Amino acid sequence: MKRTIKTLVAATIAATAMAAAPAVPAYAGGQISISINPQKQEHKDAMKLGLGILSAVKGNVTQNGNGNSAGLGQNGSNNNGVIIQDGNGHTGTLVQNGNNNDHLLLQLGEGTNGHVGQNGNETGATIQFGWK
């Protein structure tokens, strides 16, 4: 009997709290990011070669879509940064300080937000996919 009363009280409290809670619209947007940062020199060299070819073919900033914003800042020598935005509403920056930095920021889908900083002798790639 006591257990039944406790269960009924708990159910009543839960139902009252749910009825009193304001309705909040669901937010279905988001993004997923994958970062690749090779540690072995031969892997870094392979990525540097690929990024060199990519930047020669595509340029340093490529945008396809609407409402995209990209910034690339480099301070040093032998730096290679590539930002590719395909889709709408992306924001991305890549800042390379020091020497011998290489990075790809690839943003796909909609509404991604990515910012990368390198400080010398770093190689990597950041791949993002966003949805709304």
C-alpha positions in Angstrom: 0.0 0.0 0.0 2.8 2.5 0.9 4.6 1.6 -2.3 1.5 2.4 -4.4 1.0 5.7 -2.7 4.6 6.7 -3.2 4.4 5.7 -6.9 1.2 7.8 -7.3 2.7 10.8 -5.6 5.8 10.6 -7.7 3.7 10.3 -10.9 1.6 13.2 -9.9 4.6 15.4 -9.2 6.2 14.4 -12.5 3.0 15.1 -14.5 2.6 18.5 -12.8 6.2 19.5 -13.5 5.9 18.5 -17.2 2.6 20.4 -17.5 4.1 23.5 -15.9 7.3 23.4 -18.0 7.3 25.9 -20.9 7.3 24.4 -24.4 10.8 24.7 -26.0 11.3 24.2 -29.7 13.6 21.4 -30.7 17.0 22.3 -32.2 18.1 19.8 -34.7 21.2 21.6 -36.1 24.8 20.7 -35.3 28.2 19.8 -36.6 30.7 17.1 -36.4 34.5 17.7 -36.6 37.4 15.4 -37.3 41.0 16.5 -36.8 44.0 14.7 -38.2 47.4 15.5 -36.9 50.1 13.1 -38.1 53.0 12.4 -35.7 55.4 10.5 -37.8 57.6 12.5 -40.2 56.7 10.4 -43.3 53.0 10.9 -42.6 53.6 14.7 -42.2 55.5 14.7 -45.5 52.8 12.9 -47.3 50.1 15.3 -46.0 52.3 18.3 -46.9 52.6 17.0 -50.4 48.9 16.5 -50.8 48.1 19.9 -49.4 50.6 21.5 -51.7 49.0 19.9 -54.7 45.5 20.9 -53.4 46.4 24.5 -52.9 48.0 24.6 -56.4 44.8 23.3 -58.0 42.2 25.0 -55.7 44.0 28.0 -54.3 44.2 28.9 -50.6 40.5 29.8 -50.0 37.7 28.2 -52.0 34.0 29.0 -51.3 31.0 27.4 -52.9 27.7 28.6 -51.4 26.1 31.6 -49.6 26.9 33.4 -46.4 30.4 31.9 -46.0 33.2 33.7 -44.2 36.9 32.6 -44.2 40.1 34.1 -43.0 43.7 33.0 -43.5 46.6 34.7 -41.6 50.2 33.7 -41.9 53.2 35.0 -40.1 56.4 33.1 -41.0 57.8 31.2 -43.9 57.0 28.0 -45.7 53.4 28.0 -44.5 50.5 26.5 -46.5 46.9 26.9 -45.5 43.9 25.8 -47.4 40.3 26.6 -46.5 37.5 25.0 -48.5 33.8 25.8 -47.8 31.1 23.9 -49.7 27.6 24.8 -48.6 26.1 27.7 -46.7 26.8 29.7 -43.6 30.3 28.4 -42.7 32.7 30.4 -40.7 36.4 29.4 -40.6 39.8 30.9 -39.8 43.3 29.5 -40.1 46.2 31.3 -38.4 49.7 30.1 -38.9 52.5 31.6 -36.9 56.1 30.4 -37.1 57.5 28.3 -40.0 56.7 25.1 -41.8 52.9 24.9 -41.0 50.5 23.1 -43.3 46.7 22.7 -42.6 43.5 22.0 -44.4 40.2 23.3 -43.1 37.4 21.6 -45.0 33.8 22.7 -44.2 30.8 20.8 -45.7 27.1 21.0 -45.3 25.7 24.0 -43.5 26.6 26.3 -40.7 30.0 24.9 -39.4 32.3 27.0 -37.2 36.0 26.1 -37.2 39.1 28.0 -36.1 42.6 26.5 -36.3 45.9 27.9 -34.9 49.4 26.6 -35.7 52.6 27.7 -34.1 55.4 26.2 -36.1 56.3 22.8 -37.6 52.7 21.6 -37.4 50.7 19.6 -40.1 47.1 18.7 -40.0 43.6 18.7 -41.4 40.2 19.6 -39.9 37.1 18.2 -41.6 33.7 19.5 -40.5 30.2 18.6 -41.6 27.2 20.7 -40.4 23.5 20.5 -40.7 20.5 22.7 -39.7 
